[in-house]
Amino acid sequence: MKPLLVCFVLVSSVVLLASCTEGNVISSAKDIVFPDSNVKYQQQVQPWLALSCNFTGCHADGSQFPFTSYITLINTPGLIIFNKPESSRLTQVINGTLAHRYDITVNMTENHKKGMNTWIREGAKNN
């Protein structure tokens, strides 16, 4: 009887843990919500860019403007002007004031626009 109880507890624990981690997986850019302040690169910016922009033919590694890491973002001239979202090409495209060859609004909400602007205004930190 005791081995059966141990087996039940182990299986229940695995199922419980699996269900907890599955709920935290973000599979769509629309699921990402930016806070009003203290926007984090690792928690909001990078996941949103990865799901919205970092694929073959767009901003993947090897493209003219890769968005695959913090370093590639800040090392692309004019893409991000620290503390000045209105001068940054990235937010100009996001806000629609600079043309883009694709309709990027498909994976974008007003929250995403505001969040990216806030991240740059707050210094575009690698946090």
ChimeraX attribute file (.defattr): number of C-alpha atoms within 10 A of each C-alpha:
attribute: neighborCount
match mode: 1-to-1
recipient: residues
	/A:1	5
	/A:2	7
	/A:3	8
	/A:4	9
	/A:5	10
	/A:6	11
	/A:7	11
	/A:8	11
	/A:9	12
	/A:10	12
	/A:11	12
	/A:12	12
	/A:13	12
	/A:14	11
	/A:15	11
	/A:16	11
	/A:17	11
	/A:18	11
	/A:19	11
	/A:20	11
	/A:21	9
	/A:22	9
	/A:23	8
	/A:24	8
	/A:25	9
	/A:26	13
	/A:27	10
	/A:28	13
	/A:29	20
	/A:30	16
	/A:31	12
	/A:32	19
	/A:33	16
	/A:34	22
	/A:35	15
	/A:36	11
	/A:37	12
	/A:38	13
	/A:39	24
	/A:40	20
	/A:41	19
	/A:42	13
	/A:43	13
	/A:44	19
	/A:45	22
	/A:46	18
	/A:47	19
	/A:48	25
	/A:49	19
	/A:50	17
	/A:51	16
	/A:52	19
	/A:53	19
	/A:54	21
	/A:55	16
	/A:56	10
	/A:57	10
	/A:58	17
	/A:59	18
	/A:60	17
	/A:61	16
	/A:62	11
	/A:63	13
	/A:64	10
	/A:65	17
	/A:66	19
	/A:67	22
	/A:68	19
	/A:69	16
	/A:70	17
	/A:71	11
	/A:72	14
	/A:73	17
	/A:74	17
	/A:75	11
	/A:76	14
	/A:77	12
	/A:78	13
	/A:79	19
	/A:80	22
	/A:81	19
	/A:82	17
	/A:83	17
	/A:84	17
	/A:85	23
	/A:86	16
	/A:87	14
	/A:88	18
	/A:89	19
	/A:90	19
	/A:91	23
	/A:92	19
	/A:93	15
	/A:94	20
	/A:95	18
	/A:96	12
	/A:97	11
	/A:98	11
	/A:99	12
	/A:100	11
	/A:101	6
	/A:102	8
	/A:103	8
	/A:104	13
	/A:105	13
	/A:106	10
	/A:107	16
	/A:108	15
	/A:109	15
	/A:110	11
	/A:111	15
	/A:112	21
	/A:113	18
	/A:114	17
	/A:115	22
	/A:116	25
	/A:117	23
	/A:118	23
	/A:119	26
	/A:120	21
	/A:121	18
	/A:122	17
	/A:123	15
	/A:124	24
	/A:125	17
	/A:126	14
	/A:127	11
